[in-house]
Amino acid sequence: MLFSTGSRGARRWLVVVTTMALLAVGVQVASPSAQAATVDPNATYVFVNRHSGKAMDVWNWSTADNAPINQYTRNDAAVQQWRFVDVGSGYYQVRSVHSGKVLELPNANDGVQLVQNTAASGNTRQHFRLADSAGGYVRFVNRHSNKVLDVWGWSTADGGMISQYQDHDGANQQWQLVTLGGGNGNGCGSGSFQAEATLNGGTWTARNGGSTVYTGGDMRSAVQAAVNSLSAGRTSKQRVVVRGSGSISAGSRISLPSYTTIDVCGTINVTGSGSGDQAPIYSRGTTQVEVQNLIVTGTPLYGIFMRNVTNVILGQIDLRVSSGLGVRIDNRGDTSQWTRNVRIDNVYVSGTSTHGVETYGVDGLTVGTVTARNVGGSGLLLNETINATVTTVDAENAGTGTGYAAFRTANRAGRIGSGYPINIRVGTVRARGGGRGIFCVSESGGVAVNRVDIANTGNNAILIENCYGVDIAAGGGTISGGGEVRLAARTEFPGNRDITLRNFTLANSRILESPCTTNLTISNVTLSNSSISRC
């Protein structure tokens, strides 16, 4: 009988045997038509759509029942973080790290908006199983409707609706489960820790081991008490986990001493106004400090402020604020005491009145991605910083109406001794709108930007002014519309020298050299309704 049905029937028979064998040893499997991916209920995930490349996102940072779930550019913020809650029989609730609510399809209709809602274990509209697709992607199959989550209309736009539709295994129905970092490589708050601050109702409790070190209603006091409870005089990192969201004053700070790791699984909302260098996360004159996860909203002076530090790690940082500066790491201009060995994995920053990320006096900087949206200054600004590697700067409307840029170097950034060897390396600069795309100024240099994707800046697409040893777009790219690519100079500094522009397409713009640059190379630039004006 097996062979009379042909190979298709044989494959069906083999699936049944495999399923029966697994059941015999007590392993739960999905039905043969929907083999399920393995998930870790202790891990935190981002769900990235195969068609659009965008992430599943709680729209507008809502915590309300029935708030829509749409897609948005991936930034790994809490609104894009999800955890699986096992409800049995191969099904899960999918819980938002931000709101604590779970995914729900309100009915079985095609095109219904996916929402979040308060968890109810018996509500099958909140139950999903995973079906495998090719290439390691999965589909979310709803228990109530037996339909799959679908980016409606094959949208690639931010805000594109997520709905449900019959399962046709389309790319807009396929999702990549991306596990985020955190304690021991798992989700926020997982892994071992020495102290924690936990919110229950309106009460914060800080504990270290079996000892309670704070109880009360103040988030800052609870977190600081947990930090202060770590071992005095330690020479290796100890970890504090914060579980809950709350508010702190803009005139206060959570101060981290040396050998401290903090993992904030919640949102710090900064209220009021203050002065000086206050920040919800602050560290000065320290070494071996790590911030694994952090979300800040409100009106901070700084989201993170660190001065005269060494061996710092910032992991997943999300700053959606309405004032201040995002991340500031400096040495207060003391070149005899560089801040050294700083690693920033991913920063999303929006709404600052000045820069997204700014360094001053840093030797040894590694940055993954800086995503800047509607910041008042530069997306990433490196002052007097050397030996830096940056993967991506992605900025929209950075420094609108100003001379700032998506990526800017200033104040002798890149100068080592009296020379400018290439020591600041940037993979990609993407800029849309805002002030400038790239700005090198005030005796900076030693910069290589591999790829450019710059369009419609309000000021210069690129401005190189009194800079030395700059190489733009060896790996190609495009510059379109907006301001020109300009090589300029102020009289108080020596003029530009050793500048290379190459391998990009220039559309609806021009390259303008005035005054003359010493040793300017322009090669393999494709002009589309554009021109090059040499001095």
FIRO-348406 format. One line per 4 residues: number of its first residue (from 0); for each residue x, y, z of C-alpha. Coordinates in Angstrom, 2 decimals, decimal comma. Layout:
NUM> X:Y:Z ~ ... .
//
This chain:
0> 0,00:0,00:0,00 ~ 2,81:2,40:0,83 ~ 4,43:2,29:-2,57 ~ 1,16:2,23:-4,49 .
4> 0,39:5,79:-3,28 ~ 3,62:7,17:-4,68 ~ 6,29:9,35:-3,05 ~ 3,78:11,97:-1,86 .
8> 1,94:9,31:0,15 ~ 5,26:7,94:1,42 ~ 6,17:11,35:2,77 ~ 2,84:11,47:4,58 .
12> 3,47:8,03:6,08 ~ 6,95:9,05:7,22 ~ 5,52:12,11:8,97 ~ 3,03:9,92:10,85 .
16> 5,76:7,53:11,94 ~ 7,95:10,39:13,15 ~ 5,05:11,92:15,05 ~ 4,11:8,60:16,66 .
20> 7,69:7,95:17,67 ~ 8,00:11,35:19,31 ~ 4,71:10,92:21,14 ~ 5,91:7,54:22,39 .
24> 8,81:9,20:24,20 ~ 6,67:12,04:25,55 ~ 7,66:14,84:23,13 ~ 4,79:17,13:22,09 .
28> 4,62:17,95:18,38 ~ 2,34:19,99:16,19 ~ 0,11:18,47:13,55 ~ 1,92:17,18:10,41 .
32> 0,57:20,11:8,36 ~ 2,22:22,68:10,64 ~ 5,51:21,57:12,14 ~ 6,27:24,09:14,89 .
36> 9,45:26,00:15,56 ~ 10,99:25,72:19,00 ~ 10,54:28,73:21,26 ~ 11,97:29,55:24,67 .
40> 9,39:30,95:27,14 ~ 12,29:32,51:29,08 ~ 13,61:34,43:26,07 ~ 12,58:37,80:24,62 .
44> 12,02:38,06:20,88 ~ 11,56:40,61:18,11 ~ 9,36:39,44:15,21 ~ 10,63:40,64:11,81 .
48> 8,45:40,24:8,72 ~ 10,13:38,55:5,77 ~ 8,46:40,73:3,13 ~ 8,82:44,19:4,67 .
52> 11,83:43,69:6,96 ~ 9,90:45,57:9,67 ~ 9,11:44,51:13,19 ~ 5,83:43,81:14,99 .
56> 5,20:46,89:17,16 ~ 2,69:48,06:19,79 ~ 1,53:51,20:18,02 ~ 2,14:54,54:19,74 .
60> 3,56:52,87:22,85 ~ 0,02:52,12:24,04 ~ -0,72:50,15:27,19 ~ -4,48:50,10:26,52 .
64> -6,70:47,16:25,72 ~ -7,52:46,87:22,01 ~ -4,56:49,04:20,96 ~ -3,44:48,18:17,41 .
68> -0,37:46,10:16,59 ~ 1,31:47,29:13,40 ~ 4,72:47,02:11,79 ~ 7,54:49,53:12,24 .
72> 11,21:49,88:11,45 ~ 13,08:47,56:13,76 ~ 14,64:49,28:16,77 ~ 14,40:46,52:19,43 .
76> 12,46:48,83:21,77 ~ 10,18:47,36:24,43 ~ 7,18:47,90:22,13 ~ 8,82:45,44:19,73 .
80> 9,74:42,87:22,37 ~ 7,61:39,76:22,91 ~ 7,59:36,67:25,10 ~ 5,79:33,35:24,68 .
84> 3,46:32,04:27,39 ~ 2,69:28,32:27,02 ~ -1,07:27,61:27,23 ~ -0,83:23,94:26,28 .
88> -1,44:21,75:23,22 ~ 1,27:23,54:21,26 ~ -0,30:27,00:21,61 ~ 1,06:30,18:23,18 .
92> -0,08:33,60:24,24 ~ 2,33:36,24:22,90 ~ 2,94:38,87:25,57 ~ 4,26:42,40:25,04 .
96> 7,23:43,30:27,25 ~ 6,07:46,92:27,12 ~ 2,41:46,61:28,07 ~ 2,14:43,15:29,61 .
100> -0,84:42,48:27,31 ~ -1,10:39,71:24,72 ~ -1,84:39,50:21,03 ~ -5,47:38,94:20,07 .
104> -7,47:38,67:16,84 ~ -10,93:40,01:17,76 ~ -12,78:37,76:15,27 ~ -12,21:35,32:12,40 .
108> -12,59:37,87:9,58 ~ -9,92:38,46:6,99 ~ -8,50:41,97:7,43 ~ -9,33:42,38:11,11 .
112> -6,79:44,52:13,00 ~ -4,43:42,59:15,29 ~ -4,62:44,14:18,78 ~ -3,32:43,67:22,31 .
116> -5,60:42,77:25,19 ~ -5,52:41,69:28,81 ~ -4,60:38,01:28,96 ~ -7,43:35,50:29,46 .
120> -6,17:31,92:29,44 ~ -9,32:30,44:27,93 ~ -9,64:32,99:25,12 ~ -8,66:31,08:21,97 .
124> -8,48:34,35:20,00 ~ -5,28:34,93:22,02 ~ -3,78:31,51:21,25 ~ -1,20:31,02:18,49 .
128> 0,87:28,09:17,29 ~ 3,92:28,37:15,05 ~ 4,19:26,76:11,63 ~ 7,55:26,50:9,91 .
132> 8,32:28,22:6,61 ~ 11,47:27,97:4,52 ~ 14,65:29,70:5,60 ~ 14,00:29,54:9,33 .
136> 10,88:31,74:9,23 ~ 7,59:30,90:10,95 ~ 3,89:31,65:10,61 ~ 1,60:32,51:13,54 .
140> -1,60:30,40:13,30 ~ -4,53:31,60:15,39 ~ -6,43:28,89:17,31 ~ -9,84:30,54:16,93 .
144> -9,75:31,37:13,20 ~ -7,05:28,95:11,98 ~ -5,74:31,87:9,90 ~ -2,24:33,33:10,00 .
148> -0,88:36,75:10,88 ~ -0,43:38,75:7,69 ~ 1,01:42,20:6,87 ~ -2,09:43,54:5,16 .
152> -1,86:44,56:1,54 ~ 1,80:43,50:1,43 ~ 2,66:46,86:2,96 ~ 6,28:47,89:3,47 .
156> 5,38:51,14:5,26 ~ 5,81:52,04:8,91 ~ 2,36:51,64:10,44 ~ 1,34:48,92:7,99 .
160> -1,52:46,94:9,54 ~ -1,04:43,39:10,78 ~ -4,15:41,29:10,27 ~ -5,00:37,67:9,41 .
164> -5,61:35,80:6,19 ~ -5,85:32,27:4,86 ~ -2,47:30,54:5,09 ~ -0,74:30,67:1,72 .
168> 2,78:30,80:3,17 ~ 3,40:34,21:1,61 ~ 6,45:36,25:2,56 ~ 4,13:38,78:4,21 .
172> 2,94:35,96:6,50 ~ 6,42:34,82:7,46 ~ 8,24:36,08:10,55 ~ 11,77:35,74:11,82 .
176> 12,06:35,18:15,58 ~ 15,07:37,25:16,68 ~ 16,24:36,52:20,22 ~ 17,40:39,63:22,06 .
180> 20,35:39,84:24,41 ~ 20,09:40,24:28,16 ~ 21,22:38,30:31,18 ~ 23,19:35,29:30,01 .
184> 22,06:35,84:26,43 ~ 18,34:35,51:27,22 ~ 15,62:38,11:27,62 ~ 15,61:41,20:29,81 .
188> 15,84:40,25:33,47 ~ 16,72:36,62:32,91 ~ 19,86:35,03:34,24 ~ 21,59:35,45:37,58 .
192> 21,65:38,69:39,55 ~ 22,70:39,87:42,98 ~ 20,00:42,49:43,62 ~ 16,66:43,53:42,16 .
196> 14,09:46,29:42,42 ~ 10,53:45,12:41,75 ~ 7,25:47,00:41,42 ~ 4,15:45,32:42,81 .
200> 1,03:47,46:42,61 ~ 2,28:50,89:43,67 ~ 5,08:49,60:45,91 ~ 8,71:49,19:44,99 .
204> 10,79:46,62:46,86 ~ 14,58:46,34:46,58 ~ 16,20:43,08:47,66 ~ 19,66:41,61:47,80 .
208> 19,45:37,88:48,39 ~ 17,05:37,37:51,28 ~ 17,40:40,91:52,57 ~ 14,99:43,74:51,80 .
212> 16,88:47,02:51,45 ~ 14,01:49,32:50,43 ~ 10,21:49,37:50,40 ~ 8,23:52,37:49,22 .
216> 6,72:54,24:46,32 ~ 9,83:55,85:44,80 ~ 11,44:54,14:41,80 ~ 14,74:56,00:41,99 .
220> 15,19:55,24:45,70 ~ 14,43:51,57:45,13 ~ 16,85:51,16:42,24 ~ 19,61:53,11:43,96 .
224> 19,13:51,03:47,13 ~ 19,51:47,85:45,08 ~ 22,69:49,21:43,47 ~ 24,09:50,33:46,82 .
228> 23,45:46,89:48,31 ~ 26,03:45,25:46,04 ~ 29,29:44,09:47,63 ~ 31,61:46,94:48,64 .
232> 35,08:46,86:47,12 ~ 34,13:44,29:44,49 ~ 36,48:43,66:41,59 ~ 34,06:41,89:39,27 .
236> 30,65:42,93:37,98 ~ 27,52:42,39:40,03 ~ 24,09:42,73:38,47 ~ 20,90:44,58:39,39 .
240> 17,60:43,81:37,64 ~ 14,78:46,35:37,63 ~ 11,32:44,87:37,10 ~ 8,71:47,54:36,50 .
244> 8,14:51,04:35,18 ~ 8,02:54,32:37,06 ~ 8,95:57,99:37,16 ~ 11,95:59,88:38,47 .
248> 12,68:63,60:38,61 ~ 14,85:65,29:35,97 ~ 16,81:66,74:38,90 ~ 17,85:63,31:40,19 .
252> 19,86:60,34:38,99 ~ 20,59:56,67:39,46 ~ 24,34:56,50:40,00 ~ 26,30:53,39:39,01 .
256> 29,66:52,67:40,68 ~ 32,42:50,51:39,20 ~ 31,76:46,84:38,47 ~ 28,02:47,27:38,14 .
260> 25,59:45,85:35,57 ~ 22,01:47,10:35,44 ~ 19,16:45,60:33,41 ~ 16,01:47,76:33,36 .
264> 12,98:45,70:32,35 ~ 10,49:48,54:32,23 ~ 10,37:52,23:31,39 ~ 11,89:55,13:33,32 .
268> 9,76:58,23:32,75 ~ 11,59:61,45:33,62 ~ 9,44:64,32:34,84 ~ 9,94:68,00:35,59 .
272> 13,11:69,98:34,94 ~ 16,60:70,13:36,35 ~ 20,09:71,42:35,74 ~ 23,65:70,14:35,50 .
276> 24,52:66,64:34,38 ~ 21,63:64,71:35,92 ~ 20,47:61,56:34,14 ~ 18,38:58,51:34,99 .
280> 21,54:56,48:34,38 ~ 24,73:58,22:35,55 ~ 28,30:57,08:36,12 ~ 31,49:59,07:36,66 .
284> 35,12:58,09:37,30 ~ 34,27:54,39:37,08 ~ 35,23:51,22:35,27 ~ 33,37:48,07:34,20 .
288> 29,85:49,50:34,01 ~ 27,17:47,86:31,86 ~ 23,60:48,87:30,99 ~ 21,97:45,88:29,33 .
292> 18,47:47,24:28,60 ~ 17,08:50,72:29,16 ~ 13,96:52,61:28,07 ~ 13,61:56,30:28,94 .
296> 10,72:58,66:28,20 ~ 9,81:62,14:29,39 ~ 12,02:65,20:29,92 ~ 15,56:64,17:30,95 .
300> 18,60:66,44:30,80 ~ 20,46:63,36:29,55 ~ 19,15:59,85:29,02 ~ 22,58:58,44:29,94 .
304> 25,52:60,50:31,23 ~ 29,00:59,04:31,79 ~ 32,27:60,88:32,40 ~ 35,87:59,67:32,82 .
308> 34,86:56,02:32,52 ~ 36,53:52,93:31,08 ~ 35,26:49,58:29,86 ~ 31,61:50,55:29,43 .
312> 28,91:48,53:27,64 ~ 25,52:49,92:26,61 ~ 23,27:47,22:25,19 ~ 19,72:47,88:23,95 .
316> 18,99:51,54:24,65 ~ 15,66:53,18:23,76 ~ 15,19:56,89:24,43 ~ 11,87:58,40:23,29 .
320> 11,97:61,76:25,00 ~ 10,88:65,36:24,54 ~ 13,98:67,24:25,70 ~ 17,66:66,99:26,54 .
324> 20,42:64,88:25,01 ~ 20,27:61,13:24,51 ~ 23,61:59,52:25,42 ~ 26,62:61,64:26,47 .
328> 29,98:59,98:27,19 ~ 32,94:62,29:27,78 ~ 36,10:63,15:29,71 ~ 35,27:66,83:30,32 .
332> 37,98:67,90:27,91 ~ 40,82:66,37:29,92 ~ 42,99:64,71:27,26 ~ 45,30:63,34:29,96 .
336> 42,40:61,17:31,10 ~ 40,66:59,67:28,08 ~ 37,44:57,76:28,49 ~ 38,39:54,38:27,03 .
340> 36,84:51,23:25,63 ~ 33,17:52,06:25,17 ~ 30,78:49,68:23,42 ~ 27,27:50,73:22,38 .
344> 25,23:47,96:20,78 ~ 21,99:49,62:19,62 ~ 20,50:53,01:20,43 ~ 17,11:54,30:19,29 .
348> 16,63:57,97:20,16 ~ 13,90:60,45:19,29 ~ 12,67:63,85:20,42 ~ 15,84:65,23:22,01 .
352> 16,39:68,97:21,92 ~ 20,02:68,33:21,00 ~ 22,08:65,28:19,96 ~ 21,12:61,64:19,93 .
356> 24,53:60,24:20,94 ~ 27,55:62,44:21,68 ~ 31,09:61,57:22,74 ~ 33,95:63,84:23,78 .
360> 37,43:62,61:24,65 ~ 36,89:58,89:23,97 ~ 39,62:56,50:22,85 ~ 38,19:53,18:21,70 .
364> 34,52:53,26:20,68 ~ 32,46:50,49:19,09 ~ 28,89:51,24:18,00 ~ 26,37:48,93:16,38 .
368> 23,45:51,07:15,20 ~ 22,35:54,58:16,14 ~ 18,78:55,18:14,99 ~ 17,85:58,85:15,38 .
372> 14,42:60,30:14,69 ~ 13,52:63,98:14,97 ~ 16,42:64,95:17,20 ~ 17,38:68,59:17,58 .
376> 21,07:68,05:16,85 ~ 23,20:65,32:15,32 ~ 22,25:61,65:15,33 ~ 25,82:60,68:16,27 .
380> 28,42:63,33:17,12 ~ 32,04:62,38:17,81 ~ 34,12:65,14:19,41 ~ 37,82:64,52:20,06 .
384> 37,21:60,79:19,69 ~ 39,66:58,32:18,20 ~ 39,76:54,63:17,28 ~ 36,04:54,32:16,63 .
388> 34,08:51,73:14,64 ~ 30,42:52,36:13,82 ~ 28,23:49,96:11,86 ~ 25,26:52,18:10,99 .
392> 23,97:55,69:11,57 ~ 20,32:55,91:10,48 ~ 18,84:59,39:10,93 ~ 15,63:61,07:9,86 .
396> 15,12:64,79:10,51 ~ 18,26:65,12:12,60 ~ 19,07:68,77:13,23 ~ 16,33:70,17:11,01 .
400> 17,00:73,86:10,37 ~ 20,51:73,64:11,87 ~ 24,03:72,88:10,71 ~ 24,09:69,55:12,56 .
404> 24,14:66,24:10,74 ~ 23,11:62,61:10,87 ~ 26,82:61,89:11,49 ~ 29,26:64,59:12,57 .
408> 32,90:64,66:13,69 ~ 34,32:67,77:15,35 ~ 37,04:69,18:17,62 ~ 39,95:67,15:16,31 .
412> 38,11:63,85:16,26 ~ 40,33:61,30:14,56 ~ 43,58:63,13:15,30 ~ 46,25:60,80:16,72 .
416> 49,35:62,71:17,73 ~ 49,73:65,22:14,95 ~ 48,40:62,96:12,20 ~ 45,13:61,63:10,81 .
420> 45,44:57,96:9,91 ~ 42,07:56,36:9,20 ~ 40,85:55,36:12,66 ~ 37,14:56,30:12,59 .
424> 35,34:53,75:10,42 ~ 31,62:53,92:9,65 ~ 29,80:51,25:7,69 ~ 26,72:53,18:6,48 .
428> 25,32:56,66:6,98 ~ 21,66:56,96:6,07 ~ 20,06:60,41:6,28 ~ 16,63:61,68:5,32 .
432> 15,77:65,34:5,75 ~ 17,19:67,18:8,72 ~ 20,25:69,42:8,56 ~ 23,16:67,64:6,94 .
436> 23,99:64,04:6,15 ~ 27,71:64,02:7,04 ~ 29,65:66,92:8,56 ~ 33,39:66,87:9,31 .
440> 34,61:70,10:10,92 ~ 37,21:71,83:13,13 ~ 40,40:69,89:12,39 ~ 38,77:66,45:12,45 .
444> 39,57:63,61:10,10 ~ 40,91:60,10:9,88 ~ 37,37:59,13:8,82 ~ 36,21:56,50:6,35 .
448> 32,48:56,13:5,61 ~ 31,98:53,02:3,51 ~ 28,44:53,58:2,19 ~ 26,16:56,61:1,92 .
452> 22,40:56,83:1,52 ~ 21,57:60,52:1,83 ~ 18,50:62,31:0,48 ~ 16,70:65,63:0,82 .
456> 18,77:67,18:3,57 ~ 17,88:70,80:4,27 ~ 21,49:71,94:4,35 ~ 24,54:70,21:2,82 .
460> 24,30:66,53:2,01 ~ 27,99:66,41:3,01 ~ 30,12:69,26:4,34 ~ 33,87:68,76:4,81 .
464> 35,37:71,86:6,41 ~ 38,98:72,03:7,67 ~ 39,34:68,25:7,77 ~ 42,16:65,89:6,90 .
468> 42,19:62,28:5,75 ~ 38,54:61,65:4,84 ~ 37,37:58,84:2,54 ~ 33,69:58,84:1,52 .
472> 31,82:55,94:-0,09 ~ 34,45:53,39:-1,03 ~ 31,58:50,90:-0,85 ~ 29,22:53,01:-2,96 .
476> 25,81:54,53:-2,35 ~ 23,62:57,45:-3,40 ~ 23,27:61,14:-2,59 ~ 20,05:62,69:-3,87 .
480> 18,54:66,16:-3,71 ~ 18,78:68,43:-0,73 ~ 22,00:70,35:-0,23 ~ 25,22:70,00:-2,15 .
484> 28,38:68,07:-1,33 ~ 30,65:70,91:-0,27 ~ 34,34:71,20:0,55 ~ 34,92:74,44:2,44 .
488> 37,27:76,03:4,98 ~ 37,35:78,59:7,75 ~ 40,35:80,89:7,92 ~ 41,29:80,02:11,51 .
492> 42,33:76,43:10,58 ~ 44,40:74,92:7,76 ~ 42,33:73,99:4,72 ~ 41,12:70,53:3,74 .
496> 43,62:67,95:2,62 ~ 43,70:64,29:1,61 ~ 39,99:63,96:0,79 ~ 38,52:61,17:-1,36 .
500> 34,98:61,08:-2,80 ~ 34,21:58,01:-4,87 ~ 31,90:55,27:-6,10 ~ 28,53:56,93:-5,44 .
504> 25,68:58,25:-7,56 ~ 24,95:61,98:-7,21 ~ 21,43:63,00:-8,25 ~ 19,98:66,52:-8,49 .
508> 22,91:68,06:-6,66 ~ 26,51:69,10:-7,12 ~ 29,98:68,77:-5,65 ~ 31,43:72,21:-4,85 .
512> 35,11:72,71:-3,90 ~ 35,79:76,21:-2,55 ~ 38,49:77,02:-1,53 ~ 40,91:74,49:-2,94 .
516> 41,61:71,21:-1,17 ~ 45,13:69,80:-1,03 ~ 45,05:66,33:-2,59 ~ 41,37:65,93:-3,48 .
520> 40,38:62,76:-5,36 ~ 36,97:62,47:-7,01 ~ 36,50:59,19:-8,85 ~ 33,74:56,96:-10,19 .
524> 30,97:59,42:-9,23 ~ 27,93:58,93:-11,46 ~ 26,17:62,24:-12,14 ~ 22,42:62,44:-12,67 .
528> 21,26:65,99:-13,28 ~ 24,30:66,99:-11,22 ~ 27,67:68,67:-11,62 ~ 31,15:68,93:-10,16 .
532> 32,65:72,39:-9,59 ~ 36,36:72,33:-8,75 ~ 38,20:75,38:-7,42 .
//
